[in-house]
Amino acid sequence: MTSDAIVVGGGVGGLVAARRLAREGFAVTLLERSGALGGQVARQRIGGVDLDAAAESFATRGGAVAAFLAELGLGDDIVTPNPAPAWLHRVDGSAVPLPSTGLLGIPGEPLAADVVNAIGRGAAERAARDADLPALAGTDAASLGELVRLRMGDAVVAGLVAPVVRGVHSVSPDALPVERAHPRLRAEVLAQGSLAGAVRAIRAASPAGSQVAGIRGGMFRLVDALEADCRRLGVRIEVGARVTSVEPDAVVVAGRRRAGLVLRASGSVPDVSRRVTLVTLLVDAPALDSAPRGTGVLVAADAPAVRARALTHLTGKWEWIAAALAGRHAVRLSYDGVPEDAVATAARDAGILLGHPRIEVLDATQHTWDRGAGEPPGDLPSVGETAAGTGLASVIPQAERIARELSQARGIRPVPATGERMEG
Ligand SMILES: Cc1cc2nc3c(=O)[nH]c(=O)nc-3n(C[C@H](O)[C@H](O)[C@H](O)COP(=O)(O)OP(=O)(O)OC[C@H]3O[C@@H](n4cnc5c(N)ncnc54)[C@H](O)[C@@H]3O)c2cc1C
């Protein structure tokens, strides 16, 4: 028996759900507002090579993404980044390697030499007192900043956690809910009796010790593979189809009502106050061959002279990019908002952050993204980051689960009363 399902939104969440529903026997239509599938997983071309324009990796926790990629035939192309640490650009303009045993900047070994080097002996000793606190201390904290401050002190938050969280999540640690930072962190503090112990336990559970992995050739290959599989399974894909209103059993596109069980996968409500711009530079700079700042640099919030909040040395981080760019280098700088004269600003910042002011820019791209506000999506079944949380390690398993649940409940149609207007 087949049922009709309409998936609204062709990002990874929507594509994963559409594929699963089709595999479960639904006749599926996927509606995507823009001209291309993938949403926040997108490609860009620089120096004749396709690179990721936004998401470039996935968290390895739980192994769900790797298993899913294997199912799509991409398992052999999973790659881990160069294990060299990223660096911290400190408020005084100096740079130090990010401590190697940390999670989101939280040290797993507070008295390790690299932690003392980064924040000083006094601050490291304060952080080590985490081990003497009762397991419960701080575990009711709402934000990551509050949890770390309580257990390890201010200097760890300001000197280590804030630059990392700003670089990864574009927010301050005080605005990042603990569960969004890491879904198991709170439970592991209770289980291990300390925050440092929780960090060590989470790191030990990551495959091969790497917190993230990518796909050789780019994360956007996931979108290509999903699209191909969806088409093979008969999913009807329509791009340029903006849904303006949704009900449980119908959507409106271009003034026309279309019936079917509706699954929302349209991402979060865009929030311009969380706008981020990525500038990618292709550069000729042999001084970068030795990856002088490892995989990249995270910038302390108040560091003068630098406007970027993070720099990724793409050719230092991913071997496949280094091979594809054949001797040239690529660096990617992240900004809050849209910097004026973005490429020139990025080139200047890159020189400072990499310690090599003479960097010749050969090519450049610039993309601005409005991160989601994370508004709850309403009563309709929803997949994607609004419902699951940011990041592919959250989005992919949740979309699989919701689609399976819908399939199990096939025939039992929910009957909520009102329709909803779509944002965007
Ligand atoms: C710069 C950047 C870097 C990132 N880096 C990483 C990373 O390294 N690792 C990681 O795991 N995650 C990363 N993320 C986050 C990750 O990409 C997202 O969490 C994930 O891709 C979200 O997928 P989604 O399907 O929920 O939403 P989206 O990708 O936002 O897809 C939603 C889709 O719905 C469409 N849509 C919206 N409204 C309508 C409508 N009314 N009608 C029809 N279609 C509609 C949109 O056009 C879009 O294509 C990054 C994100 C950004 C912006």
The ligand as a Gaussian input file, in Angstrom:
#p B3LYP/6-31G(d) Opt

LIG

0 1
 C       28.130000      28.276000       7.881000
 C       27.629000      26.978000       8.435000
 C       28.510000      25.988000       8.800000
 C       28.044000      24.785000       9.327000
 N       28.949000      23.829000       9.646000
 C       28.514000      22.627000      10.085000
 C       29.427000      21.552000      10.271000
 O       30.632000      21.662000       9.987000
 N       28.927000      20.374000      10.734000
 C       27.594000      20.179000      10.981000
 O       27.181000      19.085000      11.391000
 N       26.707000      21.184000      10.775000
 C       27.128000      22.388000      10.327000
 N       26.228000      23.379000      10.089000
 C       24.817000      23.149000      10.413000
 C       24.155000      22.171000       9.451000
 O       24.533000      22.485000       8.137000
 C       22.652000      22.261000       9.634000
 O       22.290000      21.967000      10.991000
 C       21.871000      21.291000       8.739000
 O       22.392000      21.268000       7.414000
 C       20.399000      21.718000       8.734000
 O       19.652000      20.944000       7.845000
 P       18.080000      21.175000       7.737000
 O       17.607000      20.277000       6.659000
 O       17.461000      21.069000       9.075000
 O       17.891000      22.716000       7.352000
 P       18.351000      23.536000       6.072000
 O       19.648000      23.045000       5.541000
 O       18.247000      24.957000       6.488000
 O       17.250000      23.170000       4.987000
 C       15.957000      23.706000       5.013000
 C       15.479000      23.814000       3.583000
 O       14.109000      24.194000       3.579000
 C       13.907000      25.123000       2.552000
 N       12.715000      25.913000       2.876000
 C       12.562000      26.833000       3.858000
 N       11.318000      27.357000       3.840000
 C       10.658000      26.739000       2.833000
 C        9.356000      26.864000       2.310000
 N        8.466000      27.720000       2.825000
 N        8.994000      26.084000       1.256000
 C        9.874000      25.187000       0.711000
 N       11.142000      25.064000       1.158000
 C       11.540000      25.815000       2.213000
 C       15.178000      25.951000       2.550000
 O       15.365000      26.629000       1.321000
 C       16.233000      24.879000       2.798000
 O       16.742000      24.314000       1.602000
 C       26.652000      24.584000       9.509000
 C       25.751000      25.567000       9.115000
 C       26.222000      26.769000       8.554000
 C       25.248000      27.815000       8.101000

